[in-house]
Amino acid sequence: MTQVYFHCSNTKKVFADRRDAVVDDLTEARDHATRVVQSFTNELSREDWRDWVMHVSDDYRDELFVVPFAFVLSKPN
């Protein structure tokens, strides 16, 4: 099990994840990241999410991978 953090940013803003999630592997981390991105983009807001990126890092602050919001947004429902 690994503690991971899901930070979101674009060129103007950063949302730092203050709470960690415990995952068994990178697949579970990816799935969780996708759900977090979907929760952001499903909110009623005027935010254009296409330039946002989620940075997934471990408890040592090493970046494991990134998920561009545009990648999740382009998936068919």
MDTraj code that builds the backbone (N, CA, C; nanometers):
import mdtraj as md
import numpy as np

residues = "MET THR GLN VAL TYR PHE HIS CYS SER ASN THR LYS LYS VAL PHE ALA ASP ARG ARG ASP ALA VAL VAL ASP ASP LEU THR GLU ALA ARG ASP HIS ALA THR ARG VAL VAL GLN SER PHE THR ASN GLU LEU SER ARG GLU ASP TRP ARG ASP TRP VAL MET HIS VAL SER ASP ASP TYR ARG ASP GLU LEU PHE VAL VAL PRO PHE ALA PHE VAL LEU SER LYS PRO ASN".split()
xyz = np.array([
    [0.0844, -0.1181, 0.0000],
    [0.0000, 0.0000, 0.0000],
    [0.0886, 0.1240, 0.0000],
    [0.0412, 0.2228, -0.0735],
    [0.1161, 0.3468, -0.0894],
    [0.0244, 0.4652, -0.0665],
    [0.0760, 0.5666, 0.0002],
    [0.0033, 0.6909, 0.0161],
    [0.0315, 0.7766, -0.1068],
    [-0.0730, 0.8300, -0.1672],
    [-0.0560, 0.9170, -0.2826],
    [-0.1373, 1.0445, -0.2646],
    [-0.0919, 1.1485, -0.3326],
    [-0.1556, 1.2794, -0.3283],
    [-0.1931, 1.3189, -0.4695],
    [-0.3011, 1.3943, -0.4822],
    [-0.3557, 1.4312, -0.6120],
    [-0.3643, 1.5835, -0.6191],
    [-0.2590, 1.6462, -0.6700],
    [-0.2532, 1.7916, -0.6837],
    [-0.2977, 1.8302, -0.8240],
    [-0.3756, 1.9379, -0.8337],
    [-0.4248, 1.9843, -0.9629],
    [-0.3710, 2.1243, -0.9887],
    [-0.3360, 2.1499, -1.1150],
    [-0.2850, 2.2821, -1.1478],
    [-0.3105, 2.3167, -1.2943],
    [-0.3102, 2.4468, -1.3179],
    [-0.3008, 2.4998, -1.4534],
    [-0.1985, 2.6124, -1.4446],
    [-0.1909, 2.6974, -1.5445],
    [-0.0881, 2.8013, -1.5429],
    [-0.1175, 2.9131, -1.4432],
    [-0.2403, 2.9167, -1.3894],
    [-0.2791, 3.0254, -1.2995],
    [-0.3101, 2.9819, -1.1569],
    [-0.3468, 2.8559, -1.1371],
    [-0.3923, 2.8100, -1.0056],
    [-0.3337, 2.6737, -0.9726],
    [-0.3307, 2.6472, -0.8412],
    [-0.2897, 2.5156, -0.7920],
    [-0.3851, 2.4758, -0.6804],
    [-0.4357, 2.3537, -0.6876],
    [-0.5129, 2.2957, -0.5781],
    [-0.4275, 2.1843, -0.5196],
    [-0.3751, 2.2082, -0.3991],
    [-0.2906, 2.1084, -0.3335],
    [-0.3770, 2.0123, -0.2529],
    [-0.3501, 1.8860, -0.2683],
    [-0.4210, 1.7808, -0.1958],
    [-0.3593, 1.7697, -0.0567],
    [-0.4344, 1.8045, 0.0445],
    [-0.3854, 1.7994, 0.1830],
    [-0.4110, 1.6636, 0.2480],
    [-0.5013, 1.5855, 0.1862],
    [-0.5320, 1.4524, 0.2382],
    [-0.4794, 1.3494, 0.1403],
    [-0.4224, 1.2468, 0.1917],
    [-0.3704, 1.1418, 0.1045],
    [-0.4768, 1.0357, 0.0800],
    [-0.4502, 0.9524, -0.0163],
    [-0.5318, 0.8337, -0.0410],
    [-0.4364, 0.7157, -0.0368],
    [-0.4818, 0.6077, 0.0186],
    [-0.3996, 0.4868, 0.0246],
    [-0.4453, 0.3946, -0.0872],
    [-0.3496, 0.3566, -0.1727],
    [-0.3812, 0.2708, -0.2871],
    [-0.2900, 0.1494, -0.2855],
    [-0.3358, 0.0440, -0.3509],
    [-0.2575, -0.0789, -0.3585],
    [-0.1541, -0.0757, -0.4699],
    [-0.1875, -0.0054, -0.5807],
    [-0.0967, -0.0050, -0.6952],
    [-0.1266, 0.1156, -0.7840],
    [-0.0495, 0.1306, -0.8911],
    [-0.0669, 0.2447, -0.9802],
    [-0.2001, 0.2417, -1.0544],
    [-0.2523, 0.1237, -1.0796],
    [-0.3824, 0.1140, -1.1455],
    [-0.4906, 0.1749, -1.0579],
    [-0.4871, 0.1437, -0.9312],
    [-0.5853, 0.2007, -0.8381],
    [-0.5656, 0.3516, -0.8267],
    [-0.4408, 0.3976, -0.8261],
    [-0.4125, 0.5413, -0.8219],
    [-0.4664, 0.6107, -0.9463],
    [-0.4477, 0.5491, -1.0629],
    [-0.4985, 0.6056, -1.1888],
    [-0.6501, 0.6145, -1.1866],
    [-0.7152, 0.5095, -1.1400],
    [-0.8612, 0.5084, -1.1340],
    [-0.9129, 0.6165, -1.0390],
    [-0.8461, 0.6315, -0.9267],
    [-0.8849, 0.7352, -0.8299],
    [-0.8644, 0.8736, -0.8915],
    [-0.7523, 0.8930, -0.9594],
    [-0.7241, 1.0213, -1.0243],
    [-0.8329, 1.0546, -1.1259],
    [-0.8738, 0.9570, -1.2034],
    [-0.9786, 0.9785, -1.3026],
    [-1.1089, 1.0205, -1.2355],
    [-1.1431, 0.9561, -1.1248],
    [-1.2658, 0.9930, -1.0521],
    [-1.2567, 1.1355, -0.9967],
    [-1.1396, 1.1746, -0.9466],
    [-1.1228, 1.3099, -0.8935],
    [-1.1377, 1.4124, -1.0058],
    [-1.0758, 1.3871, -1.1190],
    [-1.0887, 1.4773, -1.2337],
    [-1.2353, 1.4879, -1.2748],
    [-1.3035, 1.3768, -1.2816],
    [-1.4449, 1.3787, -1.3190],
    [-1.5286, 1.4574, -1.2188],
    [-1.4949, 1.4473, -1.0908],
    [-1.5711, 1.5227, -0.9902],
    [-1.5494, 1.6727, -1.0061],
    [-1.4264, 1.7138, -1.0379],
    [-1.4008, 1.8558, -1.0637],
    [-1.4792, 1.9032, -1.1853],
    [-1.4727, 1.8289, -1.2934],
    [-1.5315, 1.8749, -1.4190],
    [-1.6833, 1.8617, -1.4216],
    [-1.7397, 1.7793, -1.3352],
    [-1.8851, 1.7638, -1.3299],
    [-1.9521, 1.8720, -1.2468],
    [-1.8734, 1.9476, -1.1689],
    [-1.9304, 2.0560, -1.0899],
    [-1.9788, 2.1664, -1.1819],
    [-2.0854, 2.2314, -1.1411],
    [-2.1353, 2.3448, -1.2185],
    [-2.0432, 2.4628, -1.1935],
    [-1.9639, 2.4951, -1.2923],
    [-1.8753, 2.6106, -1.2815],
    [-1.8433, 2.6609, -1.4210],
    [-1.7872, 2.7779, -1.4264],
    [-1.7484, 2.8362, -1.5543],
    [-1.6029, 2.8043, -1.5872],
    [-1.5400, 2.7251, -1.5068],
    [-1.3990, 2.6904, -1.5261],
    [-1.3811, 2.6090, -1.6533],
    [-1.2834, 2.6477, -1.7330],
    [-1.2445, 2.5693, -1.8494],
    [-1.1351, 2.4741, -1.8027],
    [-1.1674, 2.3488, -1.7892],
    [-1.0776, 2.2499, -1.7288],
    [-0.9762, 2.1922, -1.8271],
    [-0.9863, 2.2250, -1.9549],
    [-0.9016, 2.1599, -2.0549],
    [-0.7530, 2.1821, -2.0355],
    [-0.7102, 2.2910, -1.9702],
    [-0.5674, 2.3142, -1.9500],
    [-0.5175, 2.2698, -1.8118],
    [-0.6026, 2.2045, -1.7354],
    [-0.5652, 2.1561, -1.6033],
    [-0.4950, 2.0202, -1.6129],
    [-0.4083, 1.9953, -1.5148],
    [-0.3350, 1.8684, -1.5061],
    [-0.3371, 1.8219, -1.3611],
    [-0.3576, 1.6934, -1.3419],
    [-0.3464, 1.6355, -1.2087],
    [-0.2095, 1.5698, -1.1953],
    [-0.1402, 1.6065, -1.0881],
    [-0.0088, 1.5497, -1.0586],
    [-0.0263, 1.4505, -0.9439],
    [0.0063, 1.3266, -0.9674],
    [-0.0079, 1.2227, -0.8658],
    [0.1317, 1.1940, -0.8110],
    [0.1462, 1.2129, -0.6796],
    [0.2776, 1.1939, -0.6179],
    [0.2664, 1.1060, -0.4943],
    [0.3794, 1.0493, -0.4564],
    [0.3811, 0.9637, -0.3380],
    [0.4129, 1.0455, -0.2138],
    [0.4220, 0.9792, -0.1000],
    [0.4448, 1.0502, 0.0255],
    [0.5861, 1.1075, 0.0371],
    [0.6744, 1.0754, -0.0577],
    [0.8076, 1.1362, -0.0640],
    [0.8089, 1.2559, -0.1588],
    [0.6917, 1.2910, -0.2097],
    [0.6711, 1.4000, -0.3048],
    [0.7309, 1.3716, -0.4422],
    [0.7571, 1.2463, -0.4705],
    [0.8017, 1.2064, -0.6037],
    [0.6789, 1.1921, -0.6927],
    [0.6832, 1.2574, -0.8078],
    [0.5705, 1.2484, -0.8993],
    [0.5678, 1.1107, -0.9642],
    [0.4532, 1.0451, -0.9547],
    [0.4362, 0.9123, -1.0123],
    [0.3883, 0.9209, -1.1564],
    [0.2905, 1.0084, -1.1816],
    [0.2393, 1.0303, -1.3168],
    [0.1511, 1.1534, -1.3163],
    [0.1150, 1.1980, -1.4358],
    [0.0227, 1.3109, -1.4503],
    [-0.0974, 1.2658, -1.5326],
    [-0.2101, 1.3310, -1.5063],
    [-0.3319, 1.3043, -1.5827],
    [-0.3840, 1.4387, -1.6342],
    [-0.3661, 1.4658, -1.7622],
    [-0.4255, 1.5883, -1.8175],
    [-0.5781, 1.5785, -1.8129],
    [-0.6432, 1.6827, -1.7627],
    [-0.7887, 1.6808, -1.7574],
    [-0.8462, 1.6592, -1.8969],
    [-0.7831, 1.7153, -1.9983],
    [-0.8327, 1.7010, -2.1356],
    [-0.8409, 1.5541, -2.1756],
    [-0.7517, 1.4725, -2.1244],
    [-0.7539, 1.3302, -2.1543],
    [-0.8823, 1.2666, -2.0995],
    [-0.9180, 1.3009, -1.9781],
    [-1.0389, 1.2461, -1.9168],
    [-1.1632, 1.3057, -1.9833],
    [-1.1594, 1.4344, -2.0134],
    [-1.2747, 1.4987, -2.0757],
    [-1.3035, 1.4447, -2.2136],
    [-1.2012, 1.3968, -2.2825],
    [-1.2223, 1.3505, -2.4198],
    [-1.2761, 1.2096, -2.4266],
    [-1.2821, 1.1407, -2.3115],
    [-1.3360, 1.0045, -2.3099],
    [-1.4863, 1.0081, -2.3271],
    [-1.5410, 0.9192, -2.4104],
    [-1.6878, 0.9151, -2.4243],
    [-1.7526, 0.8645, -2.2964],
    [-1.8724, 0.9108, -2.2696],
    [-1.9449, 0.8693, -2.1483],
    [-2.0001, 0.7314, -2.1611],
])
top = md.Topology()
chain = top.add_chain()
for i, resn in enumerate(residues, 1):
    res = top.add_residue(resn, chain, resSeq=i)
    for name in ("N", "CA", "C"):
        top.add_atom(name, md.element.get_by_symbol(name[0]), res)
traj = md.Trajectory(xyz[None], top)
